[in-house]
Amino acid sequence: MTIETLAVNHAPIDPAVAYRFSDKGRALLISGSPIKSANIKKFANNIDFLVHEALAPNLVTMMNEVAHKTDNAVGAYNT
Protein backbone atom coordinates (compact mmCIF):
# COMPACT_ATOMS: atom_id res chain seq x y z
CA MET A 1 0.00 0.00 0.00
CA THR A 2 1.17 3.51 -0.81
CA ILE A 3 0.07 6.43 1.36
CA GLU A 4 0.62 9.96 0.07
CA THR A 5 -0.05 13.29 1.75
CA LEU A 6 -0.94 16.42 -0.13
CA ALA A 7 -1.30 20.02 0.96
CA VAL A 8 -4.85 21.38 1.08
CA ASN A 9 -6.44 24.71 1.90
CA HIS A 10 -8.29 24.25 5.17
CA ALA A 11 -8.25 27.86 6.39
CA PRO A 12 -7.93 28.86 9.13
CA ILE A 13 -6.08 25.59 9.88
CA ASP A 14 -2.59 25.69 8.40
CA PRO A 15 -0.86 23.50 7.51
CA ALA A 16 -3.45 20.93 6.51
CA VAL A 17 -3.16 17.73 4.47
CA ALA A 18 -5.28 15.15 2.68
CA TYR A 19 -4.36 11.48 2.27
CA ARG A 20 -4.32 9.31 -0.84
CA PHE A 21 -4.20 5.54 -0.33
CA SER A 22 -3.28 3.30 -3.29
CA ASP A 23 -3.04 -0.48 -3.46
CA LYS A 24 -3.37 -3.07 -6.21
CA GLY A 25 -4.67 -0.59 -8.78
CA ARG A 26 -7.29 0.95 -6.49
CA ALA A 27 -7.13 4.41 -4.87
CA LEU A 28 -8.92 6.40 -2.18
CA LEU A 29 -8.52 10.11 -1.36
CA ILE A 30 -9.63 11.53 2.00
CA SER A 31 -9.65 15.29 2.56
CA GLY A 32 -11.07 17.17 5.53
CA SER A 33 -10.85 20.40 3.57
CA PRO A 34 -14.15 21.93 2.48
CA ILE A 35 -12.39 23.91 -0.27
CA LYS A 36 -11.98 22.69 -3.85
CA SER A 37 -8.38 23.02 -5.03
CA ALA A 38 -6.15 22.19 -7.97
CA ASN A 39 -4.07 19.90 -5.73
CA ILE A 40 -7.09 17.81 -4.73
CA LYS A 41 -8.17 17.65 -8.38
CA LYS A 42 -4.67 16.48 -9.38
CA PHE A 43 -4.48 13.73 -6.74
CA ALA A 44 -8.12 12.70 -7.30
CA ASN A 45 -7.45 11.85 -10.95
CA ASN A 46 -8.35 8.19 -11.59
CA ILE A 47 -9.28 7.36 -7.99
CA ASP A 48 -12.06 4.96 -7.02
CA PHE A 49 -13.44 6.84 -4.02
CA LEU A 50 -13.25 10.43 -2.74
CA VAL A 51 -14.21 11.63 0.73
CA HIS A 52 -14.27 15.42 0.61
CA GLU A 53 -15.64 17.05 3.76
CA ALA A 54 -17.66 20.22 3.77
CA LEU A 55 -18.41 22.41 6.77
CA ALA A 56 -20.48 25.56 7.18
CA PRO A 57 -18.24 28.57 7.94
CA ASN A 58 -20.81 29.98 10.36
CA LEU A 59 -20.57 26.80 12.46
CA VAL A 60 -16.77 27.02 12.52
CA THR A 61 -17.05 30.64 13.68
CA MET A 62 -19.45 29.66 16.47
CA MET A 63 -17.16 26.82 17.60
CA ASN A 64 -14.20 29.22 17.64
CA GLU A 65 -16.12 31.76 19.74
CA VAL A 66 -17.08 29.11 22.29
CA ALA A 67 -13.49 27.80 22.39
CA HIS A 68 -12.20 31.29 23.17
CA LYS A 69 -14.85 31.88 25.86
CA THR A 70 -13.99 28.59 27.57
CA ASP A 71 -10.20 28.98 27.21
CA ASN A 72 -10.05 25.90 24.99
CA ALA A 73 -6.68 26.44 23.29
CA VAL A 74 -7.06 23.29 21.17
CA GLY A 75 -10.31 24.44 19.55
CA ALA A 76 -9.51 28.14 19.33
CA TYR A 77 -7.77 29.95 16.54
CA ASN A 78 -7.05 33.61 15.89
CA THR A 79 -8.71 35.29 12.94
Secondary structure by P-SEA (a helix, b strand, c coil): cbbbbbbbbcccccccbbbbbbccccbbbbbccccccaaaaaaaccccbbbbbbbbaaaaaaaaaaaaaaccccccccc
